[in-house]
Amino acid sequence: MKELPLAEVYRLIEPGPVVLLTTRARGRANVMTMSWHMMVEFTPPTIACVVSSDDFSFGALRDTKECVIAIPAVGLAEKVVAVGNCSGRDRDKFATIWLTPLPAEQVAAPLVAECFANLECRVVDTRLVNKYNLFVLEVVKAWVDPGQPKPKTMHHIGKGTFVVDGETMHFDSRMP
């Protein structure tokens, strides 16, 4: 065994897949790239995510308590990285990156047309926001694009490196 620097531990358990998180505050839509999230509950579907207080989206999510988690396939990798490499403070990232916002039904934040799935979410717990920037979201509406083939997603493993989903395996399970 070789010692691993503690600053690199996240690369081993990064939850993936890389997603886009959209918000709308004060009439302005924004999109950010996010990979720090996890499922918390099956029913209702509940997701915890970390949004840095340095991110422009943090204020919108904290203030409006709603967002969309859009799940891109690997074909959007360059756009997903481009979204993550700029700030919505000084530009319209939808227009700059050539992503298409679509109206959601339950929240003001937009869906992303190019993504194979979109999850409309409301913040249901903010107790860990001040300490860890962790929001707990309940999915209130979910969308998939039936026109897209079985998508492969990408997972961030650090320093601009990603892995793509591989082979699917099936085992009997009691999990839903």
Order of alpha helices (4+ residues) and beta strands (2+ residues): alpha-beta-beta-beta-beta-alpha-beta-alpha-alpha-beta-beta-beta-alpha-beta-beta-beta
